[in-house]
């Protein structure tokens, strides 16, 4: 049989198992489930139960979309995925307390699949890693656990996720997909597989390492660019210049990249550069710009906190015992994800001065709320109640409120508008 015939036959008989049903795995499962027999696998039985009830607590996938995926089912049973012949791994790749890559979820998934895969199967990784991780860490674990050999008994692919949580204009199918494989046949098959569901098309990378590197620098580039804007905001703060006014003026030139200063959190931009740092240092090179950018962005919560406290003291406001309201605690707008959110870091910094903070975020679900059980989450902020009001996330609900947000503050209150939602300019409104 020709390569094209082999690929065509494999696609015709495709039975797909998605390992991990978070912000990446669930949308992928839904799209593949519209065309192929697909099973979404997750170790969390609560997650499986809610999805079987056609409920997505992340609010990324609607009930209608789940129903449209007519070939999709969900399970937390390893036995149920053994009949699959394509396995796609979408587990998280976080950092540990020392800001080093934590590949344990990836290692666990690889060992698990090593005990499941059989001859002729394909394993595809989507998790963000440093260049070389798939071939140096994942494939050896697959081979060890299965007793099979890559490119002889089974194939491996790597296609980095490009999901943008909360972005309704750029769903999975409208974002071009980078693909790669452990051999030419594997590369061609993985590319055709994704091409069958991604309307935006695919880009076939020359190797797995190239595909891994392409993903890691996407977020690293954004981190570096935001760090520059954050450093400029710090400079302009010392000079008494409004950063927004400067950016508005500079962006009138066609080639100026307009970004805004702020907190850089989440599971991608604030994490991925550490993976590249780790790999680069292990190869004997210390990347100064990437390292320094991470330091700048990680320090923004302390800088903002100091700016706020200094302003309160200048206004003769009582700091200890002051009542504050924080609008938004997720890591980005219109998204329920609180992983590595820097809003919490800012809250901790301000709380350390004895300020009592209420948190209002309409996007927080039961799962996220349980993770924040020690925080004072509220459902209805009181009017004219707070000495300090912080706008940290630009949820559409807060944008709709606009200047009505000012009603939450009492007479003499201070406001910090990190997202430039408030239209008025007053001395009691701080911005970056």
N, C-alpha and C positions, 0 to 999 in steps of 0.2 A: 504493500500500500504506500502511496505517496504521503508526504507530510501533511498536505492539505486534507487528504482523505482521513488520516488519523485524527487530525484536529476536529474535523467535521463530525466524525463518529463519537469522539469524546464529548463534544458539545451536545450531541443528540441524546447521549445517555447520562448527561450531567446530573449528579445528585449532590447538593452542596450543604455543608455544615458550617455555620458561622460561629466561631468560638469567641464569646464575649458580646453582650447585648447592651452596650452603653451608647454614647453619643455617636460612635462610629459604626458599631456592629448592627444596631437595629435598623438604621436607614439602609444599610447594605443588604440586610436580610429581606427587607420589604421589596427592594428593587429586584433582587435575584428571584424572590418568591413569586413575582409576577410572571416569570418565564420558565423557571426551573423548579424542580422539587427541592425545597430548601427547609432546613431545620436550624432554628436559632437556639444555640446552646449557651447556658449560663449557669454558674455554680450557685447563684442566689435563687432559692426556691420562691421567694417573695416576688422577685422580678418576673419569673416565669408565670406565676399565678396572675399577676396584673396584666401581662401581655396576652395571656389566654382569655382574659376578660375584655380584651381589646382596649386596654388602658395603658398609656405611656406616661409615666410620672415625670419624665424629662420634658414633656410637652413639645417634643420635636416631631413626633409622628401622630397624625390624627387617627381617630377611630375609622374614618372612611378609608384612609390609606392602608390601614391594617387589613380591612375587609377586602380591599382590591387585590391584595397579595394572595391570590387564591391557592398557590402551591406552598404556602408557608405555614409551618407549625413551630412550636417552641417546646423545649424540654431541658431538664437539668440531669437527665439520665445519660450516662456515657454509652450505655447499651443502644440507645436510640440513634446515636450518630454513627454506629459502626457500619451501617449499610451505605453511607455516603462514599463518594470517590473524589470529592474536592473539599478540602478543609481550609477555611480562611480565618486566620488568627487576628483578632482586633482587641487584644488585651492591653491595658494601660502600661506605659513605661515611665514610671515616676523617678524622682530622685530621692535619696535617703537624707537623713538628718545632717550629713556632711556634704550634701549637694553633689553626691556621686551617683552615677546611673544605677538604678535598681532594676535589674533584669529578672528578678525572681518570678514575677507573673509570666514573663515570656518563657523562662526555663520550665516552669510548671506546665504551661500549655504545650510545650514541645515534648516533654516527657509523657504527658497524657496522650497526645496524638501518636507518639511512638508506639504506644500500646494498642493503637486502634488501626493505623494505616496498614494497607496491604499492597501487593504488587499492582502497579498501574495507577496508583493514586497520585494526587497532586496536593501539596501543602503550600498555601500562599500566606505570606506575612504582610500585614498592613501597619503594624505598630511602628512608631517612630523610634529609630535607633541610630547609633553612630555607624559610619561606614565599616563594614566587615562583621557586624554582629550576627547577621543571618548565617553567614558561612562559617564563622568562627565559633559561635555559641549554639545556635538553634539546630543547624543540620547535624552536627555530631551527636546531639541529644536525641534527635529523631532516629539516627542510625543505631545508636546504642540501645535504645528502648525497643526498636522494632526488629533489629537483626537484619535490616535491609540496607541497600546501598543507594545513595542518591545518583540520579541519572542512569542507573541500571534497573533498579526496581521501582523507584518513585521519583517524581520531579518536585522541585521547589521553585516558587516564584516570590517576588517581592513587588508590591504595588502600594506605595505610601498613601495613607489616608489624607484626604484634603477637605474633610468635612469642616464647615464653619457653623458651629452651633448658633441658633437664633437667626440665621440669615435665610429669609424666605425667598430672596431673589436668586440665590445661588445654591440650590439643593444639589445633592450628590450627582445627579445625572447631567447637570449643567456645568460641572467643573472637570476640565480635561484631566485624565488619569495617566500618571506615569506607570509603566509596567516594566517588568524584567523577569528573567528566569535563569535557572542554574545551567541550562543548555540552550541551544538554538531552538530545539523543539519545544522545550518548556517555555521559553520566552515567547514564541509564536502563539502557543496555546493560551497562555495567560493574557496576552494582548487581545486575542480574539474573544476570550471569555468576557473581559471587561467591555470591549467594544460593543458587545451585544446588548449592554444595558446603559452605557454612558453615551448620551446623545451628543455631548460636547467633543467626543472622540478621545483617542489615547495617544500617548507618546511612548514609543518603545525605547527604553534606555539601553545602552550598550552592555551593561552588566548590572548585577545586583548592587555592587558597591556604589556605582554611579547613581542608581535610583535612591539608595539610602542617603547618599551625600546630597542629592538634589532636594530631598525633603528637609534635611537638617538645616540647610542654609536658607530655606524659605523663611523660617521663623527667626533664625539668627540675624538675617538682614533686617527684619522688622525691629528686632530688639535693639540693634545698633542704631538704627535711625531714630527710634523713640528715645533712646538714651541721649542722643544729641539734642533733641528738643527739650528733654527734661533738664539737661545741663544748661541750656539757654534760658529756660524758665527760672532756674536758680540764679543765674547771672542777672537777669532782668529784675528779679525780686530784690536783689541787693541794690540795683540801680534805681528802683522805684518806677519801673516801666511796666505797663500792662502787656503781658506776653501775647494775649489774643490780638491786641491792636498791632503788634509787630508782625505776627504771622499773617494777619489779614492784608497788611501792606506788602509784605514780601511775596505773598502768593499771587499778586497781580502779574508777576513774571511767569511766562508760560512753562518754564522748566523748573520752577521751585516745587519741591515735594512738600505738600502741606500735611503735616501730622500735628497732633495736639499733645501736650504734656499730660502726664497722669500716672496712675498706678498700673504696673505691668504684672498681671497675675495670670491665673489659668493653668491649664495642663500642657500648653504648647510653647508660647513665646517665652515664658519665664522658666521653662524646664529644658527645652531642646538645646539651647546653647551650652548647657553644662555637659551634655553628651558629647558635643563636638570638642569642648575644652578637654574633657577626659581623654578622648582618643588622640587629640593633638599632642597633649603633654606626654602620653605614653609613647608617642612616636618621636619625642625629643624636641618639640617646638611649643613654646608658650605663646599663645595668640593674645597679645596685649589689648587690642581694640575690643575683642569679644569679651575678655575678662573684665575690663574696665567698664564696659557698657552694662554688664550684669551688676557690677557694684553700684553704679549710678542708679539703675532702675530699682534695685533692691533697697536703696536708701531713701526712696521718695516718701515712704510713710513717715519716717522720722522727720524729714524736712518739712512736710506739710503740717505735721503735728506741732512742731516748733513754731512755725509761722502762725498757726492759729492761736496757740497759747500766748505768744508775744503780743498779738493783736488784742487779745482779751485783757492782758495786763495794761497795755497802753490805754484801753478804754475804761480802766478802773473797774473791770468786771471781776467778780469773785470766781476764782477758778475751782477750788475745792468745793464739791457739793453742787456744782452747776449741773443743770439738766440739759442733755443734748439729744437730738434726734438725728439718726443716720438714715438717709434715704438710699437704699440699695446696698446689698452685701454680696451679690453674685459677682463673678469675675468679669462679666461683660453684660451689655444691655440685652434685654429681651431674651434671657436665657436663665435657666434655673440652676446652672452648674456653679457650685461653690468651691470646687477644687482649687486649692492654692490661691484663693482670692486675697488680694492685698488690701481690700476694704477691711477685712478682719484685723489685719496687722495695724492699719490706721486706728481702728477702734481700740485695740489694745494699747497703742501708744497714748491716745488721748485719755483713756480710762486710767492710765498710770498716774495722772495728775489729780485723781480723785473726782473726775467728772463722771456722772451717771448717764449712760447712753441707752436709749431705746432704738431698736432697729425696725424699720418698716420696709419690707420688700414683697410686693405682690407676686413675684415670680417664685418665691420659696415654696416648695412642696413639702409633704410629710417627711420624705426621706432626708431632704436637706435640713429641715427643721430639727430632726432628731440628731443630726450631726452638730447642730448649733444649740443644743439643749441648755448650755450654760449661759447663753446670751439672752438678753431681754428682747425677744421678738414680740412685736405687737401687731394688731390688725387694723387699728384705727388711731392714728396720731391725734393728740388733743390740739385744738386751736389755742393760740396765745399762751402756750405752756412752756416753751423751751427757751433757754438762754443761748443755745448754740444749735444751728441746723446745718447738717452736712449733706450735700448732694454729691454722691460718689459714683453712681451708676445712672446712665441716661436711658432708663427704661421708658418705653413709649408712654406709660401712665404718668411719669413725672414730667415729660415734655408737654403732655396735654395739660397738666396742672399749670405750668408756666409760673407766672408771678404769684399765683395763689399759694405757692409754697411759703411765701413770706408770712402767711397767716398763722403758720405753726409757731412762729417766734413770738415771745412776749415783748413788752416795751423795752427797748435797749438791747435786743438780741443781736447776735452776730451770725452771719451766714457765710458758709464756705461753698462756693459753686464751682466744683472741679470740672463740670461738664458744660459750663456756659449756657445753662438752661434759662436762667433769669435774664430778662431783657433790660431791666433797669440797671443803672450804674449808681451806686451809693457807697458811702464810706463804710457802711456796715456790711458790705458784701465783698468777701475776699475771693480772689481767683488765683490760679497758678500763673 
